[in-house]
């Protein structure tokens, strides 16, 4: 089943790329604005699921740059494109009451060495929409994440990367427990009594991310022509503020400060007072 879904996504991306290709000849991209049915996505991708039918409100809330009308095939094809995908996100038409924001430029959960830009984005959106969900599955960097905000409250946020657990906020949800995802909180436990001194590596997979998305909202790998009526979304450039940014440690900041200069006038005054 997973293989079939992966093949369907590959075909969708190939078709989208084919439709975009003839429009690149003059040095600019002209996105297809013929309304079409939902196109599947999800693997090697980040996305938001926002509970709203107001696509324009989502575009406005994200402060996206240069939003242009775009159908599903062109939008999904663009975010998977090796060049356009580095800077663009696609905001979809609503599907069963959910609007998707798809693209790798979305802020990702990061280690303590980087500024957390993902949580503030979720909090901001959570203040405008009833429910906001975040998903990220990207095996090339061993990163898997999910988060859920309801009525402005961050109920759950979890992320695991190659260095271990990055996010672990809120209580493990019932849906996570059903999938056995509560076990992943033990990732990186070493040398327990009775073990042979090894390390327990319990790690989510893309399949877990998709199955959790299905229980919380919609599994994007299962979107097809029957999911919703034809429609148009928006393709846009992600804000520069979403780009990863390293934290400056206190020690580094201290090193960057100018060294204190001696007060050249204080020594003579002290000398005069000592007489």
C-alpha positions as CSV (number, residue, x, y, z in Angstrom):
1,X,0.0,0.0,0.0
2,X,2.8,2.4,0.9
3,X,4.6,1.6,-2.3
4,X,1.4,2.3,-4.3
5,X,1.0,5.7,-2.6
6,X,4.6,6.6,-3.2
7,X,4.3,5.8,-6.9
8,X,1.1,7.9,-7.1
9,X,2.9,10.9,-5.5
10,X,5.9,10.4,-7.9
11,X,3.4,10.5,-10.9
12,X,1.7,13.6,-9.5
13,X,5.1,15.4,-9.2
14,X,6.1,14.3,-12.7
15,X,2.9,15.5,-14.2
16,X,3.2,18.9,-12.4
17,X,6.8,19.3,-13.6
18,X,5.7,18.5,-17.1
19,X,3.0,21.2,-17.0
20,X,5.4,23.7,-15.6
21,X,8.2,23.0,-18.0
22,X,6.8,24.7,-21.1
23,X,6.2,27.9,-19.1
24,X,9.9,28.4,-18.1
25,X,11.2,29.3,-21.6
26,X,11.0,33.1,-21.2
27,X,13.0,33.0,-17.9
28,X,10.0,33.2,-15.6
29,X,7.4,30.8,-14.2
30,X,3.8,31.2,-15.2
31,X,1.8,29.0,-12.9
32,X,-1.2,27.1,-14.2
33,X,-4.5,28.7,-13.1
34,X,-6.9,26.0,-14.5
35,X,-8.8,24.7,-11.4
36,X,-8.0,21.1,-10.7
37,X,-8.6,18.4,-8.1
38,X,-6.3,17.8,-5.1
39,X,-2.9,16.3,-5.7
40,X,-1.2,14.0,-3.2
41,X,2.0,15.0,-1.3
42,X,3.6,14.3,2.0
43,X,6.8,12.4,1.6
44,X,10.1,14.3,2.1
45,X,8.0,17.4,3.0
46,X,6.7,19.8,5.7
47,X,3.2,21.0,5.9
48,X,0.6,22.8,8.0
49,X,-3.0,21.7,8.2
50,X,-5.2,24.7,9.2
51,X,-8.9,24.2,10.1
52,X,-10.4,26.8,7.8
53,X,-12.0,27.2,4.4
54,X,-10.6,30.7,4.0
55,X,-7.4,30.2,1.9
56,X,-6.8,33.9,1.6
57,X,-6.9,34.4,5.4
58,X,-4.1,31.8,5.7
59,X,-2.0,33.6,3.0
60,X,-2.5,36.9,4.9
61,X,-1.7,35.4,8.3
62,X,1.6,33.9,7.0
63,X,2.7,37.3,5.4
64,X,3.9,35.4,2.3
65,X,5.6,37.3,-0.5
66,X,4.3,37.6,-4.0
67,X,1.3,35.2,-3.7
68,X,0.0,34.1,-7.1
69,X,-3.0,32.0,-8.0
70,X,-2.1,28.5,-8.8
71,X,-3.7,25.1,-9.1
72,X,-2.8,21.9,-7.2
73,X,-0.6,20.3,-9.9
74,X,1.5,23.4,-10.4
75,X,1.7,24.2,-6.6
76,X,2.7,20.7,-5.5
77,X,5.1,20.4,-8.5
78,X,6.7,23.7,-7.5
79,X,7.3,22.8,-3.8
80,X,8.9,19.5,-4.9
81,X,11.0,21.2,-7.6
82,X,14.7,21.3,-6.8
83,X,14.9,25.1,-7.4
84,X,11.5,26.5,-6.7
85,X,11.1,24.3,-3.7
86,X,13.9,26.1,-1.8
87,X,11.9,29.3,-1.5
88,X,8.2,28.6,-2.3
89,X,5.2,27.3,-0.4
90,X,1.8,26.3,-1.7
91,X,-1.4,27.3,0.1
92,X,-4.1,24.9,-1.0
93,X,-7.8,25.3,-1.6
94,X,-9.8,23.8,1.3
95,X,-10.3,20.0,1.5
96,X,-13.0,18.9,3.9
97,X,-12.6,22.0,5.9
98,X,-8.7,22.0,6.0
99,X,-6.3,24.3,4.2
100,X,-2.8,23.0,3.7
101,X,0.4,25.0,3.6
102,X,3.1,22.9,1.9
103,X,6.8,23.5,1.5
104,X,10.2,22.8,2.9
105,X,10.8,26.5,3.7
106,X,8.4,26.2,6.6
107,X,10.3,26.6,9.9
108,X,11.5,23.3,11.3
109,X,12.0,22.2,14.9
110,X,15.6,22.9,15.6
111,X,18.3,22.0,18.1
112,X,19.3,24.3,21.0
113,X,22.0,25.8,18.7
114,X,19.3,27.5,16.5
115,X,16.5,30.0,17.1
116,X,13.1,28.3,17.5
117,X,11.0,29.8,14.7
118,X,8.5,27.0,14.5
119,X,6.8,27.4,17.8
120,X,6.2,31.2,17.4
121,X,4.6,30.5,14.0
122,X,2.2,27.9,15.4
123,X,1.3,30.2,18.3
124,X,0.6,33.1,15.9
125,X,-1.6,31.0,13.6
126,X,-3.2,29.4,16.7
127,X,-4.4,32.8,17.7
128,X,-6.3,33.2,14.4
129,X,-7.6,29.8,13.6
130,X,-9.5,27.2,15.7
131,X,-6.9,24.4,15.0
132,X,-3.4,24.3,13.4
133,X,-1.3,21.2,12.9
134,X,2.3,20.8,11.8
135,X,3.9,17.8,10.2
136,X,7.4,17.2,8.9
137,X,8.9,14.0,7.6
138,X,12.3,14.1,6.0
139,X,14.4,10.9,6.1
140,X,17.5,12.4,4.4
141,X,18.2,14.3,7.6
142,X,16.5,11.8,9.9
143,X,13.8,14.4,11.0
144,X,10.2,13.6,12.0
145,X,7.9,16.0,13.8
146,X,4.3,16.9,14.6
147,X,2.5,19.5,16.6
148,X,-1.1,20.4,17.3
149,X,-2.7,23.7,18.5
150,X,-6.4,23.9,19.4
151,X,-8.2,27.1,20.6
152,X,-4.8,28.9,20.9
153,X,-3.3,26.2,23.1
154,X,-0.3,24.1,22.2
155,X,-1.5,20.6,23.1
156,X,1.4,18.6,21.7
157,X,4.7,19.1,19.9
158,X,7.2,16.3,19.3
159,X,10.3,16.1,17.0
160,X,13.1,13.7,16.8
161,X,16.3,14.2,14.7
162,X,19.6,12.6,14.3
163,X,20.7,14.1,17.6
164,X,17.7,12.8,19.5
165,X,14.5,14.4,20.8
166,X,14.3,18.1,19.9
167,X,10.7,18.8,20.9
168,X,8.7,17.1,23.6
169,X,5.9,19.4,24.7
170,X,2.6,18.6,26.2
171,X,1.1,15.1,26.9
172,X,1.4,12.3,24.5
173,X,-1.9,12.3,22.6
174,X,-4.3,9.3,22.5
175,X,-3.6,9.0,18.8
176,X,0.1,8.8,19.4
177,X,-0.4,6.1,22.0
178,X,-2.6,4.1,19.6
179,X,0.3,4.2,17.1
180,X,2.8,3.3,19.8
181,X,4.5,6.6,19.5
182,X,4.8,7.1,23.2
183,X,7.8,4.8,23.1
184,X,9.8,7.3,21.1
185,X,10.2,9.4,24.2
186,X,12.8,6.8,25.3
187,X,15.1,7.5,22.3
188,X,18.7,7.6,23.3
189,X,18.5,5.7,26.6
190,X,21.9,4.1,27.2
191,X,23.2,1.4,29.4
192,X,20.1,0.3,31.3
193,X,20.4,-2.6,33.7
194,X,20.2,-5.9,31.9
195,X,21.4,-4.3,28.6
196,X,24.7,-5.1,27.0
197,X,25.8,-1.5,27.2
198,X,24.1,-0.5,23.9
199,X,21.7,2.2,23.0
200,X,18.0,1.9,22.5
201,X,17.1,3.7,19.2
202,X,13.3,4.1,19.0
203,X,12.5,6.4,16.1
204,X,9.4,7.6,14.2
205,X,9.1,7.0,10.5
206,X,7.3,8.8,7.6
207,X,4.6,6.2,7.9
208,X,4.0,7.2,11.5
209,X,3.7,10.8,10.5
210,X,1.1,10.1,7.8
211,X,-0.9,7.8,10.0
212,X,-1.0,10.4,12.8
213,X,-2.0,13.1,10.2
214,X,-4.9,10.9,9.2
215,X,-6.1,10.7,12.8
216,X,-5.7,14.4,13.5
217,X,-6.9,15.8,10.1
218,X,-6.1,14.3,6.7
219,X,-3.4,12.1,5.3
220,X,-2.0,14.1,2.3
221,X,-0.7,11.0,0.6
222,X,-4.3,9.9,0.1
223,X,-5.6,13.1,-1.5
224,X,-7.1,12.4,-5.0
225,X,-9.7,13.6,-7.4
226,X,-12.5,12.5,-5.1
227,X,-11.2,14.5,-2.1
228,X,-12.7,17.9,-3.1
229,X,-14.0,19.9,-6.1
230,X,-11.5,21.5,-8.4
231,X,-10.0,24.7,-7.1
232,X,-7.2,27.1,-6.9
233,X,-4.7,27.9,-4.2
234,X,-1.7,30.2,-4.0
235,X,2.0,29.7,-4.7
236,X,4.2,32.3,-2.8
237,X,7.7,33.0,-1.6
238,X,8.4,32.2,2.0
239,X,9.3,35.1,4.3
240,X,13.0,35.6,5.0
241,X,12.2,35.5,8.7
242,X,11.6,31.7,8.4
243,X,15.2,31.0,7.5
244,X,17.3,29.0,10.0
245,X,19.3,31.3,12.4
246,X,22.0,30.2,14.8
247,X,21.8,31.4,18.4
248,X,24.7,33.5,19.6
249,X,25.9,32.1,22.9
250,X,26.6,34.5,25.7
251,X,30.3,33.7,25.5
252,X,30.4,34.5,21.8
253,X,28.6,37.8,22.4
254,X,31.0,38.7,25.1
255,X,33.9,38.0,22.8
256,X,32.4,40.4,20.3
257,X,32.1,43.3,22.7
258,X,34.9,45.8,22.7
259,X,37.4,45.5,25.5
260,X,37.1,48.1,28.2
261,X,39.5,51.0,27.8
262,X,41.5,52.4,30.8
263,X,40.4,55.8,32.1
264,X,43.5,57.9,31.3
265,X,42.3,60.7,33.6
266,X,41.8,58.6,36.7
267,X,45.5,57.9,37.4
268,X,46.6,61.5,37.7
269,X,43.7,62.3,40.0
270,X,44.6,59.4,42.3
271,X,48.2,60.5,42.3
272,X,47.2,64.0,43.3
273,X,44.9,62.7,46.1
274,X,47.8,60.6,47.6
275,X,50.0,63.6,48.2
